[in-house]
Amino acid sequence: MSKVPSFDYLEQYAEIEPEIDVAIKRVLNSGRLVLGQEVVAFENEFSDWLLRGGSRSRSDDGVAAYSVGVNSGTDALLVALMALGLGRGDEVITVANTAVPTVSAIGAAGAVAKFCDVDADTCLMDLAKLDACITSKTRAIIPVHLFGNVVDVPKIRTLIEGRDIKIIEDCAQCHGAKLDGVFAGTMGDVGAFSFYPTKNLGAYGDAGLCITSDLELAEVMRSIRMYGFTDRQYSVRSGINSRLDELQAAILRVKLNKLDSYIVNRRVIADLYLGDLHPSIQVVRPLPGVQHAYHQFVVKLRNRDAVKQRLEQVGIATAIHYPWPLHTMSGFSHLNYTGGELPVTEASANQILSLPIYPEMSSTKVEQVCSAINQIVEDLGDK
Ligand SMILES: *Cc1c(COP(=O)(O)O)cnc(C)c1O
């Protein structure tokens, strides 16, 4: 039996190598390596892609999207928080079952993270528990579209109506996901994307992007990503260095052209899993109205660790996103949680398992994973 990796960029690179090589040469021969025409072109193309894919377009109802390329998904969150004026003493509500950087960015902005528990079926922020997390210090909410599933951002808007609270969508895992026909990333005040190599749209290094429909806010983010400069190298606000380089932008332009087909492939693979997995295996599912982008295909298992180990023995790599809820890690002890505050998040962390999924994965490999896991679950009696 062949091995099944959980991520491997080489198979995809082999398919697009000639185009990537042309893009890299074009940049190196251009005489410009940072924040040049490739970055501008990628920003515009990404904005167009998001609007085209949604139910609205620039011309329809005047909705526009302004993209600001930055150095990582973490920085996209940080730049958004800084641009929205978040700082010392402000509270930002998010979830504890996310990548560490969601909360690193909140800390880097000087704000304090507060955690909302999640829903057991979707692993997304439980909006029924959100109101209880809001205090007079709450200035922003960061819903995380975990696994490529989508949080109901319009519902959050309704819940916070009349209060001065901003919404920054963590879109690191949801490129291509939609709610009621609208792309995740275009529903909050800012969408913060990561193009880390493993993501649905991955660079060959670090890259990220902020997107907003507010032109003024976009200009502030553009300034913050480079020392707080205006276009005259004159600093008008606190900024950082979070530039997107030309090589990554040129690579991302090649891959953006193929993103729709990559997402279609992910959905096809997910459908195969849904059809072939033993019916007793609980799948983390999207809400109604969501078109899942399947960055991860996640199941919940009572004997998770044993299943993971046995899959490994037959050459099938799986992952856990994420093994430690953030509030239980010593790096976040200053947030003053003791554990036990987020029962659903904590219970899920012991059950979730991410099965291999990537656009080039063959149906034979999916069947191989399904028959292995079905057999293991049967053996272990995990029903
Ligand atoms: C990957 C990821 C990030 C951070 O992106 P980087 O580009 O690695 O900085 C933030 N949030 C989530 C949910 C992620 O998966």
The ligand as a Gaussian input file, in Angstrom:
#p B3LYP/6-31G(d) Opt

LIG

0 1
 C       -2.256000      29.481000       9.650000
 C       -3.171000      30.206000      10.551000
 C       -2.910000      31.505000      11.006000
 C       -1.604000      32.202000      10.822000
 O       -1.129000      32.316000       9.559000
 P        0.465000      32.456000       9.319000
 O        0.521000      32.817000       7.887000
 O        1.089000      31.145000       9.652000
 O        0.949000      33.559000      10.194000
 C       -3.881000      32.150000      11.757000
 N       -5.051000      31.557000      12.053000
 C       -5.338000      30.303000      11.650000
 C       -6.665000      29.714000      12.001000
 C       -4.408000      29.570000      10.897000
 O       -4.719000      28.327000      10.505000

